[in-house]
Amino acid sequence: MLTGLSIRDIVLVEALDLAFGPGLTVLTGETGAGKSIILDALGLATGARADAGLVRGGAGQGTATAIFAPPPDHPLWADLAEAGINAEPGEDLILRRQQGADGRSRAFINDQPVSIAALRGLGERLIEVHGQHETVGLLDQKTHRGLLDDWAELDAGLTQARSAWAERAEALAAAATLKADAERAESEAEDLGAHLAELERLDPREGEEADLAGERAILGAAEKALADLDDARQSMGADTLSNRLASAYRAVERARQRAVQAGAAEDNAVVQRLDQAAQGIDRTLSEAQEALETLDEAARAFDFEPGRLDRAEERLFALRAMARKLNVVVEALPAERARIAQALSLIEDGAEALKAAEARAAQAETAYRSAAEALSAQRTAAGDKLAKAVMAELGPLKLDKASFRVAVEAQDWDRAGPEGRDRVVFEVQTNPGAPWGGLAAIASGGELARFALALKASLAGRAQAAQPVMIFDEVDQGVGGAVADAVGQRLARLAEGGQVLIVTHSPQVAARAGAHLKVAKAETDQGVRTRVDPLDAARREDELARMLAGSEVTEAARAAARALLG
C-alpha cells in the first residue's frame, strides 16, 4: 500500500506532502490544476522516465519520494535481499528519485543508491497504471497466463505440472548422461581395451611409485657401499694381516721360551716384557679378525639379489610411461584401471541400464504431458468463465459493442515448461465482425482504461498479498451518467481489500471514493503553485456540486451532490 508521497520542486509544486490510506482515493480538480503532476511525481519516484522539464523553474533539482508499506510476506522482500538492499520485511519501503535541472537523475531505495532500472523494477511490483496512454501489465501478454491462473486458483494443477516437469527433467538428464557415456565409451572401446590389458599386466598398486623410488635409491647406494667396504678390507690386508700378526706372536713366544730355558725366572723383567708384547699382539689379532668379520657382515647386508636394481628401475619406468600415456599421475593408475574397467563394463551392461533409464524418462514424459494437458483443460474452462465475467462488465461501461475472449493456445511440446505449454492471451474484438486482437488493438485511451477496469474488476475475486496499488487516470473520459456510475461502482469494488487511486472529472466516480483530494492552483508571491487539499464531508459536497454544475454552483447541484454521497 502507498502510504505517503512527498514532492519537492516538481513543475508547479514547491513542497507537498500527501498521505494515503487503503481503499479508493480520488483526485479531482479543474482542468490544468495539476492533477497529472501528482501522477508524474509518483511515476518519477517509482522509476518512470523523466527529464529536466519536470524540475520547477528556478530550482536546481526536483525530488519525489514515495512511501510504501508492503506486507511482510510480499515476495519483493526476497528480491531486495538478493540485490543487497538493506530492508526489513514489514517496515516502510521508501523510494526516492532526484531529477536535476541538468538532466541527471539519481535513485534511492531506503536511502541506498540504486540504478534507475532497479528502482523501476521495484516500482512495477508496487504500482499498476491504467490511463489514457498506458495500461501497465495488461498489455503485456506475458502476464496473462499468470493472471488467469491466479484468478482461477489453479495452484494444485500448477504444483502437479511443476513437479512432473522436474521429475521429467531429472529422468531425461539421467538417460542423456547414460547414453552419452555409453556412446563415448563405445567409440573408445578398442583403445580402452588395450589400455586395460596393459594395466592388468602391469598391475599397479597404490603407493608403488614411492616404494620403488626409495628402493631404487637404496640399491643405487649399495653398489658404492660394497666397493667402499672392499677397499677397507684390502687396506687392512685381510688374511695377510692375521698371518703376520700370528707369525709375530709365535716369534715373541719363541723368544720368551729361550729366555726361560736360559734360566730367567717368570718374574724376570725380560720375560714380563715378552709376555706383555705377546698379549698385545694377541689382542690386536683378535680385534683385527673381529673388524674383518664386521666388514664381511656389513658387505653381506648390502649384498642384494643380482639384477634387483635393474628390475626396480624397469618397473618404475614402465609405471611412469603408462601414466604418461593415460595423461595421469602414477598414483592414479589403480583408479584409472577401475574407471576403464567400468567404462568397458558400461558397453557390455550399459544397454540394460540405458533402456531402463529411457523407460523412466518416457514414463516421466507421459506423466508431465498428462499434467500439462489437465492444466490446459482447466485454463480453457477458466478462460471461458473469465470471458463471460468480463463481457458482463462491458455493457455498463459503454463497451457493449466490444467482445472479449481468453485464447488458450497449446504450443508444441518442445516449447513447454514447468507451468505447462499454454500461451494465454486476452483478446478483444472492438466491433462485431472486426478481427480479434490483443488489448492494444483498442485505439481509444479512455476505452482501453475502461476495458482494463472491466478486466481488473473481473479478476478481483481473489485477494493477493502482492496486489499492487492500482492507478486509473481519467478512466471515465467521455462518459457520464449511468456509465460513470458503473465505473465508480467497479472502482469501489476493486478497491475493497486493496488500494486504488483515480484521477477523475466525473462526480459519479468521485462520490464512490473513501478519500477525496482536491488539486488546485494558487497564486503566491513566487507565482502559480499547485496545492492539494484533503476534503472533509462539507467541502467534498461543494466539490461534487462544482463538478456537476460547472463554474456556478446551484442549490440543485448541491442536492444532486448530496444524493450521490447518499
Summary of the structure (lengths in Angstrom):
residues: 566
radius of gyration: 50.0
end to end distance: 27.7
largest distance: 178.1
contacts: 1740
relative contact order: 0.13
helix: 57%
strand: 18%
